Every structure is written in C-alpha cells, then in structure tokens.
Amino acid sequence: MMQLNRHRTGLVVGVFLGGWHVIWSALVWVGWGQPLIDFILWAHMIRVPYVVGPFDGAAAATLIAVTALAGYAIGIVLALIWNILHRESP
C-alpha cells in the first residue's frame, strides 16, 4: 500500500482548512456571514442566538493562520497513522 508523505499531507490539510477560513472571512467581509449562519442553523433545525460580528482583519488573519497550522499538524498525524496502518508485511 502507498505511504503518505507527512509534509505534503500536512500541506494539503493545512491549505484546505486555511482556505475554508479565507472563504468564511470573505463572507463576513461582504456581509454574508450572518445570513449563511442563519441558513445553516435553520437547515439543521437549531435555534441558537449566534451573532456574526463586524469584519476584523487581525482576527481574520489569526483565524486563517491558526487553522492552517492546525490543519498542517492534523495532516502530519493522519499521514503517520496511515503509514503505520499500511506498513508492508515482511
């Protein structure tokens, strides 16, 4: 079975999670964050008074950086687990 490269897997997951939060930050910036949250909660039949605040560039940059780094770490761990579980038998 194929072994995963830890660095590349970390980058893929990190870019995915960071990119997802770039999209979220852009939605908040253009004013679509609250309507999206309202729709998601409605579709899941959840009623919670979440309020999306105004766009804050420093908060957005922190969110993106932290989630990208967390994604990188998660990707490394997933690759390690995959590689352990898919070792070649002697």
N, CA, C and O atoms as CSV, one atom per row, in Angstrom:
chain,resi,resn,atom,element,x,y,z
A,1,MET,N,N,0.846,-1.181,0.000
A,1,MET,CA,C,0.000,0.000,0.000
A,1,MET,C,C,0.888,1.239,0.000
A,1,MET,O,O,1.986,1.220,0.556
A,2,MET,N,N,0.423,2.289,-0.609
A,2,MET,CA,C,1.187,3.519,-0.736
A,2,MET,C,C,1.389,4.212,0.617
A,2,MET,O,O,0.466,4.276,1.429
A,3,GLN,N,N,2.589,4.724,0.852
A,3,GLN,CA,C,2.891,5.502,2.046
A,3,GLN,C,C,2.651,6.978,1.738
A,3,GLN,O,O,2.935,7.439,0.632
A,4,LEU,N,N,2.130,7.713,2.712
A,4,LEU,CA,C,1.875,9.137,2.526
A,4,LEU,C,C,3.076,9.957,2.985
A,4,LEU,O,O,3.709,9.643,3.993
A,5,ASN,N,N,3.377,10.997,2.240
A,5,ASN,CA,C,4.415,11.940,2.634
A,5,ASN,C,C,3.802,12.860,3.693
A,5,ASN,O,O,2.815,13.546,3.426
A,6,ARG,N,N,4.386,12.874,4.892
A,6,ARG,CA,C,3.810,13.645,6.003
A,6,ARG,C,C,3.734,15.129,5.687
A,6,ARG,O,O,2.721,15.772,5.963
A,7,HIS,N,N,4.793,15.678,5.113
A,7,HIS,CA,C,4.825,17.116,4.812
A,7,HIS,C,C,3.746,17.478,3.786
A,7,HIS,O,O,3.006,18.443,3.980
A,8,ARG,N,N,3.656,16.726,2.719
A,8,ARG,CA,C,2.655,17.021,1.689
A,8,ARG,C,C,1.238,16.851,2.218
A,8,ARG,O,O,0.358,17.659,1.919
A,9,THR,N,N,1.018,15.809,2.999
A,9,THR,CA,C,-0.309,15.598,3.566
A,9,THR,C,C,-0.653,16.746,4.509
A,9,THR,O,O,-1.784,17.232,4.510
A,10,GLY,N,N,0.314,17.177,5.310
A,10,GLY,CA,C,0.106,18.324,6.189
A,10,GLY,C,C,-0.231,19.576,5.410
A,10,GLY,O,O,-1.116,20.337,5.799
A,11,LEU,N,N,0.477,19.793,4.304
A,11,LEU,CA,C,0.190,20.963,3.475
A,11,LEU,C,C,-1.212,20.905,2.868
A,11,LEU,O,O,-1.915,21.915,2.831
A,12,VAL,N,N,-1.614,19.737,2.397
A,12,VAL,CA,C,-2.946,19.603,1.800
A,12,VAL,C,C,-4.027,19.936,2.823
A,12,VAL,O,O,-4.930,20.724,2.542
A,13,VAL,N,N,-3.936,19.340,4.001
A,13,VAL,CA,C,-4.953,19.581,5.026
A,13,VAL,C,C,-4.869,21.028,5.518
A,13,VAL,O,O,-5.898,21.667,5.736
A,14,GLY,N,N,-3.664,21.541,5.693
A,14,GLY,CA,C,-3.499,22.925,6.138
A,14,GLY,C,C,-4.052,23.923,5.144
A,14,GLY,O,O,-4.735,24.870,5.535
A,15,VAL,N,N,-3.769,23.729,3.860
A,15,VAL,CA,C,-4.292,24.633,2.838
A,15,VAL,C,C,-5.815,24.521,2.753
A,15,VAL,O,O,-6.502,25.524,2.558
A,16,PHE,N,N,-6.341,23.308,2.898
A,16,PHE,CA,C,-7.789,23.126,2.864
A,16,PHE,C,C,-8.460,23.885,4.020
A,16,PHE,O,O,-9.390,24.661,3.800
A,17,LEU,N,N,-7.985,23.657,5.245
A,17,LEU,CA,C,-8.610,24.313,6.395
A,17,LEU,C,C,-8.375,25.822,6.380
A,17,LEU,O,O,-9.287,26.595,6.674
A,18,GLY,N,N,-7.161,26.242,6.040
A,18,GLY,CA,C,-6.896,27.672,5.942
A,18,GLY,C,C,-7.736,28.317,4.853
A,18,GLY,O,O,-8.286,29.402,5.044
A,19,GLY,N,N,-7.833,27.648,3.708
A,19,GLY,CA,C,-8.647,28.161,2.600
A,19,GLY,C,C,-10.118,28.254,2.944
A,19,GLY,O,O,-10.801,29.202,2.556
A,20,TRP,N,N,-10.606,27.258,3.680
A,20,TRP,CA,C,-12.000,27.274,4.122
A,20,TRP,C,C,-12.262,28.537,4.964
A,20,TRP,O,O,-13.318,29.158,4.844
A,21,HIS,N,N,-11.306,28.906,5.803
A,21,HIS,CA,C,-11.467,30.073,6.657
A,21,HIS,C,C,-11.199,31.382,5.913
A,21,HIS,O,O,-11.679,32.436,6.332
A,22,VAL,N,N,-10.445,31.329,4.822
A,22,VAL,CA,C,-10.345,32.501,3.940
A,22,VAL,C,C,-11.725,32.785,3.348
A,22,VAL,O,O,-12.157,33.936,3.289
A,23,ILE,N,N,-12.410,31.730,2.911
A,23,ILE,CA,C,-13.764,31.888,2.356
A,23,ILE,C,C,-14.694,32.454,3.419
A,23,ILE,O,O,-15.446,33.390,3.149
A,24,TRP,N,N,-14.648,31.886,4.643
A,24,TRP,CA,C,-15.507,32.393,5.722
A,24,TRP,C,C,-15.216,33.874,5.996
A,24,TRP,O,O,-16.143,34.671,6.137
A,25,SER,N,N,-13.939,34.239,6.069
A,25,SER,CA,C,-13.569,35.633,6.325
A,25,SER,C,C,-14.088,36.550,5.221
A,25,SER,O,O,-14.549,37.658,5.496
A,26,ALA,N,N,-14.013,36.092,3.981
A,26,ALA,CA,C,-14.530,36.882,2.859
A,26,ALA,C,C,-16.049,37.039,2.964
A,26,ALA,O,O,-16.585,38.109,2.678
A,27,LEU,N,N,-16.734,35.982,3.372
A,27,LEU,CA,C,-18.194,36.070,3.542
A,27,LEU,C,C,-18.563,37.074,4.635
A,27,LEU,O,O,-19.525,37.827,4.483
A,28,VAL,N,N,-17.812,37.089,5.727
A,28,VAL,CA,C,-18.067,38.068,6.787
A,28,VAL,C,C,-17.774,39.472,6.274
A,28,VAL,O,O,-18.520,40.411,6.548
A,29,TRP,N,N,-16.675,39.607,5.524
A,29,TRP,CA,C,-16.273,40.916,4.992
A,29,TRP,C,C,-17.357,41.532,4.101
A,29,TRP,O,O,-17.621,42.731,4.181
A,30,VAL,N,N,-17.987,40.702,3.245
A,30,VAL,CA,C,-19.013,41.233,2.336
A,30,VAL,C,C,-20.404,41.251,2.961
A,30,VAL,O,O,-21.370,41.650,2.312
A,31,GLY,N,N,-20.512,40.816,4.227
A,31,GLY,CA,C,-21.791,40.886,4.923
A,31,GLY,C,C,-22.686,39.671,4.768
A,31,GLY,O,O,-23.871,39.731,5.095
A,32,TRP,N,N,-22.135,38.563,4.272
A,32,TRP,CA,C,-22.952,37.362,4.062
A,32,TRP,C,C,-22.785,36.318,5.163
A,32,TRP,O,O,-23.400,35.254,5.101
A,33,GLY,N,N,-21.955,36.611,6.176
A,33,GLY,CA,C,-21.700,35.646,7.243
A,33,GLY,C,C,-22.942,35.333,8.059
A,33,GLY,O,O,-23.268,34.166,8.280
A,34,GLN,N,N,-23.643,36.381,8.510
A,34,GLN,CA,C,-24.830,36.161,9.333
A,34,GLN,C,C,-25.928,35.429,8.576
A,34,GLN,O,O,-26.498,34.481,9.116
A,35,PRO,N,N,-26.254,35.832,7.329
A,35,PRO,CA,C,-27.283,35.067,6.599
A,35,PRO,C,C,-26.892,33.603,6.391
A,35,PRO,O,O,-27.756,32.727,6.433
A,36,LEU,N,N,-25.607,33.326,6.168
A,36,LEU,CA,C,-25.171,31.947,5.987
A,36,LEU,C,C,-25.342,31.152,7.280
A,36,LEU,O,O,-25.856,30.034,7.258
A,37,ILE,N,N,-24.913,31.725,8.402
A,37,ILE,CA,C,-25.077,31.048,9.694
A,37,ILE,C,C,-26.562,30.830,9.979
A,37,ILE,O,O,-26.961,29.754,10.423
A,38,ASP,N,N,-27.378,31.853,9.724
A,38,ASP,CA,C,-28.825,31.712,9.945
A,38,ASP,C,C,-29.393,30.561,9.117
A,38,ASP,O,O,-30.200,29.778,9.619
A,39,PHE,N,N,-28.979,30.451,7.852
A,39,PHE,CA,C,-29.466,29.379,6.998
A,39,PHE,C,C,-28.999,28.012,7.494
A,39,PHE,O,O,-29.786,27.068,7.565
A,40,ILE,N,N,-27.720,27.913,7.835
A,40,ILE,CA,C,-27.176,26.630,8.297
A,40,ILE,C,C,-27.901,26.163,9.558
A,40,ILE,O,O,-28.273,24.994,9.663
A,41,LEU,N,N,-28.101,27.064,10.510
A,41,LEU,CA,C,-28.801,26.682,11.735
A,41,LEU,C,C,-30.247,26.310,11.449
A,41,LEU,O,O,-30.758,25.338,12.006
A,42,TRP,N,N,-30.913,27.073,10.587
A,42,TRP,CA,C,-32.297,26.755,10.217
A,42,TRP,C,C,-32.373,25.370,9.574
A,42,TRP,O,O,-33.248,24.572,9.910
A,43,ALA,N,N,-31.453,25.089,8.649
A,43,ALA,CA,C,-31.466,23.802,7.937
A,43,ALA,C,C,-31.209,22.628,8.879
A,43,ALA,O,O,-31.663,21.513,8.622
A,44,HIS,N,N,-30.481,22.876,9.969
A,44,HIS,CA,C,-30.218,21.829,10.946
A,44,HIS,C,C,-31.233,21.825,12.089
A,44,HIS,O,O,-31.094,21.087,13.065
A,45,MET,N,N,-32.251,22.663,11.944
A,45,MET,CA,C,-33.316,22.785,12.943
A,45,MET,C,C,-32.762,23.155,14.314
A,45,MET,O,O,-33.182,22.606,15.333
A,46,ILE,N,N,-31.807,24.098,14.329
A,46,ILE,CA,C,-31.167,24.560,15.556
A,46,ILE,C,C,-31.506,26.034,15.752
A,46,ILE,O,O,-31.465,26.826,14.810
A,47,ARG,N,N,-31.837,26.383,16.980
A,47,ARG,CA,C,-32.097,27.785,17.296
A,47,ARG,C,C,-31.148,28.217,18.408
A,47,ARG,O,O,-31.337,27.888,19.579
A,48,VAL,N,N,-30.144,28.946,18.014
A,48,VAL,CA,C,-29.158,29.480,18.941
A,48,VAL,C,C,-28.908,30.922,18.514
A,48,VAL,O,O,-28.750,31.189,17.322
A,49,PRO,N,N,-28.869,31.843,19.449
A,49,PRO,CA,C,-28.678,33.253,19.050
A,49,PRO,C,C,-27.216,33.600,18.749
A,49,PRO,O,O,-26.599,34.358,19.497
A,50,TYR,N,N,-26.658,33.060,17.669
A,50,TYR,CA,C,-25.310,33.428,17.239
A,50,TYR,C,C,-25.380,34.733,16.468
A,50,TYR,O,O,-26.270,34.932,15.642
A,51,VAL,N,N,-24.445,35.609,16.740
A,51,VAL,CA,C,-24.373,36.874,16.023
A,51,VAL,C,C,-22.966,37.003,15.450
A,51,VAL,O,O,-21.979,36.960,16.184
A,52,VAL,N,N,-22.885,37.162,14.144
A,52,VAL,CA,C,-21.599,37.360,13.485
A,52,VAL,C,C,-21.247,38.838,13.606
A,52,VAL,O,O,-22.014,39.704,13.185
A,53,GLY,N,N,-20.093,39.116,14.180
A,53,GLY,CA,C,-19.660,40.495,14.382
A,53,GLY,C,C,-19.130,41.121,13.103
A,53,GLY,O,O,-19.084,40.475,12.056
A,54,PRO,N,N,-18.734,42.371,13.197
A,54,PRO,CA,C,-18.163,43.042,12.026
A,54,PRO,C,C,-16.808,42.450,11.674
A,54,PRO,O,O,-16.134,41.863,12.520
A,55,PHE,N,N,-16.421,42.612,10.425
A,55,PHE,CA,C,-15.139,42.079,9.954
A,55,PHE,C,C,-13.994,42.742,10.707
A,55,PHE,O,O,-13.982,43.957,10.900
A,56,ASP,N,N,-13.033,41.925,11.128
A,56,ASP,CA,C,-11.827,42.396,11.809
A,56,ASP,C,C,-10.645,41.708,11.130
A,56,ASP,O,O,-10.472,40.495,11.243
A,57,GLY,N,N,-9.838,42.492,10.430
A,57,GLY,CA,C,-8.723,41.936,9.663
A,57,GLY,C,C,-7.734,41.156,10.506
A,57,GLY,O,O,-7.260,40.103,10.081
A,58,ALA,N,N,-7.410,41.654,11.700
A,58,ALA,CA,C,-6.460,40.955,12.564
A,58,ALA,C,C,-7.042,39.621,13.030
A,58,ALA,O,O,-6.337,38.613,13.077
A,59,ALA,N,N,-8.323,39.619,13.372
A,59,ALA,CA,C,-8.973,38.374,13.794
A,59,ALA,C,C,-9.016,37.383,12.638
A,59,ALA,O,O,-8.779,36.191,12.830
A,60,ALA,N,N,-9.318,37.876,11.432
A,60,ALA,CA,C,-9.380,37.001,10.255
A,60,ALA,C,C,-8.009,36.392,9.963
A,60,ALA,O,O,-7.907,35.198,9.684
A,61,ALA,N,N,-6.961,37.205,10.027
A,61,ALA,CA,C,-5.610,36.700,9.769
A,61,ALA,C,C,-5.213,35.665,10.819
A,61,ALA,O,O,-4.595,34.650,10.495
A,62,THR,N,N,-5.569,35.924,12.077
A,62,THR,CA,C,-5.272,34.968,13.149
A,62,THR,C,C,-6.021,33.669,12.923
A,62,THR,O,O,-5.441,32.589,13.041
A,63,LEU,N,N,-7.306,33.761,12.599
A,63,LEU,CA,C,-8.128,32.578,12.338
A,63,LEU,C,C,-7.529,31.740,11.210
A,63,LEU,O,O,-7.406,30.522,11.336
A,64,ILE,N,N,-7.164,32.382,10.128
A,64,ILE,CA,C,-6.622,31.668,8.966
A,64,ILE,C,C,-5.290,31.009,9.312
A,64,ILE,O,O,-5.064,29.848,8.971
A,65,ALA,N,N,-4.402,31.749,9.992
A,65,ALA,CA,C,-3.088,31.203,10.342
A,65,ALA,C,C,-3.208,30.032,11.311
A,65,ALA,O,O,-2.553,29.005,11.132
A,66,VAL,N,N,-4.039,30.185,12.331
A,66,VAL,CA,C,-4.181,29.123,13.335
A,66,VAL,C,C,-4.790,27.872,12.716
A,66,VAL,O,O,-4.320,26.765,12.980
A,67,THR,N,N,-5.833,28.027,11.891
A,67,THR,CA,C,-6.452,26.846,11.298
A,67,THR,C,C,-5.537,26.187,10.271
A,67,THR,O,O,-5.538,24.963,10.140
A,68,ALA,N,N,-4.758,26.984,9.542
A,68,ALA,CA,C,-3.817,26.391,8.587
A,68,ALA,C,C,-2.728,25.603,9.320
A,68,ALA,O,O,-2.368,24.502,8.902
A,69,LEU,N,N,-2.209,26.161,10.402
A,69,LEU,CA,C,-1.193,25.443,11.185
A,69,LEU,C,C,-1.773,24.202,11.850
A,69,LEU,O,O,-1.128,23.153,11.882
A,70,ALA,N,N,-2.982,24.317,12.378
A,70,ALA,CA,C,-3.637,23.151,12.979
A,70,ALA,C,C,-3.876,22.087,11.909
A,70,ALA,O,O,-3.683,20.897,12.161
A,71,GLY,N,N,-4.292,22.509,10.727
A,71,GLY,CA,C,-4.500,21.565,9.627
A,71,GLY,C,C,-3.219,20.868,9.228
A,71,GLY,O,O,-3.218,19.672,8.935
A,72,TYR,N,N,-2.116,21.621,9.216
A,72,TYR,CA,C,-0.820,21.022,8.891
A,72,TYR,C,C,-0.477,19.932,9.907
A,72,TYR,O,O,-0.058,18.835,9.537
A,73,ALA,N,N,-0.660,20.246,11.187
A,73,ALA,CA,C,-0.372,19.266,12.243
A,73,ALA,C,C,-1.296,18.054,12.132
A,73,ALA,O,O,-0.850,16.917,12.283
A,74,ILE,N,N,-2.559,18.291,11.872
A,74,ILE,CA,C,-3.518,17.192,11.708
A,74,ILE,C,C,-3.112,16.316,10.524
A,74,ILE,O,O,-3.169,15.089,10.611
A,75,GLY,N,N,-2.705,16.938,9.427
A,75,GLY,CA,C,-2.272,16.184,8.251
A,75,GLY,C,C,-1.069,15.306,8.543
A,75,GLY,O,O,-1.005,14.167,8.082
A,76,ILE,N,N,-0.114,15.828,9.306
A,76,ILE,CA,C,1.058,15.035,9.683
A,76,ILE,C,C,0.639,13.826,10.506
A,76,ILE,O,O,1.098,12.710,10.265
A,77,VAL,N,N,-0.234,14.055,11.477
A,77,VAL,CA,C,-0.698,12.958,12.331
A,77,VAL,C,C,-1.469,11.927,11.505
A,77,VAL,O,O,-1.271,10.725,11.680
A,78,LEU,N,N,-2.341,12.384,10.610
A,78,LEU,CA,C,-3.086,11.452,9.761
A,78,LEU,C,C,-2.154,10.628,8.881
A,78,LEU,O,O,-2.354,9.425,8.719
A,79,ALA,N,N,-1.134,11.273,8.310
A,79,ALA,CA,C,-0.171,10.541,7.478
A,79,ALA,C,C,0.602,9.516,8.307
A,79,ALA,O,O,0.840,8.398,7.849
A,80,LEU,N,N,0.992,9.893,9.523
A,80,LEU,CA,C,1.698,8.943,10.392
A,80,LEU,C,C,0.818,7.732,10.695
A,80,LEU,O,O,1.271,6.590,10.612
A,81,ILE,N,N,-0.436,7.989,11.043
A,81,ILE,CA,C,-1.364,6.887,11.338
A,81,ILE,C,C,-1.558,6.018,10.101
A,81,ILE,O,O,-1.514,4.790,10.185
A,82,TRP,N,N,-1.774,6.655,8.956
A,82,TRP,CA,C,-1.951,5.915,7.695
A,82,TRP,C,C,-0.733,5.022,7.430
A,82,TRP,O,O,-0.869,3.838,7.124
A,83,ASN,N,N,0.449,5.614,7.555
A,83,ASN,CA,C,1.674,4.872,7.259
A,83,ASN,C,C,1.880,3.701,8.228
A,83,ASN,O,O,2.361,2.642,7.825
A,84,ILE,N,N,1.525,3.887,9.478
A,84,ILE,CA,C,1.634,2.789,10.454
A,84,ILE,C,C,0.652,1.672,10.111
A,84,ILE,O,O,1.012,0.495,10.152
A,85,LEU,N,N,-0.566,2.027,9.779
A,85,LEU,CA,C,-1.593,1.040,9.490
A,85,LEU,C,C,-1.404,0.343,8.143
A,85,LEU,O,O,-1.972,-0.725,7.913
A,86,HIS,N,N,-0.613,0.937,7.259
A,86,HIS,CA,C,-0.423,0.368,5.930
A,86,HIS,C,C,1.026,-0.027,5.660
A,86,HIS,O,O,1.500,0.077,4.529
A,87,ARG,N,N,1.713,-0.471,6.679
A,87,ARG,CA,C,3.094,-0.936,6.504
A,87,ARG,C,C,3.097,-2.217,5.690
A,87,ARG,O,O,2.170,-3.026,5.745
A,88,GLU,N,N,4.158,-2.367,4.946
A,88,GLU,CA,C,4.343,-3.604,4.171
A,88,GLU,C,C,4.663,-4.740,5.128
A,88,GLU,O,O,5.466,-4.577,6.047
A,89,SER,N,N,4.054,-5.861,4.919
A,89,SER,CA,C,4.352,-7.048,5.742
A,89,SER,C,C,5.696,-7.635,5.314
A,89,SER,O,O,6.009,-7.663,4.124
A,90,PRO,N,N,6.507,-8.111,6.295
A,90,PRO,CA,C,7.823,-8.680,5.929
A,90,PRO,C,C,7.706,-9.992,5.197
A,90,PRO,O,O,8.719,-10.586,4.828
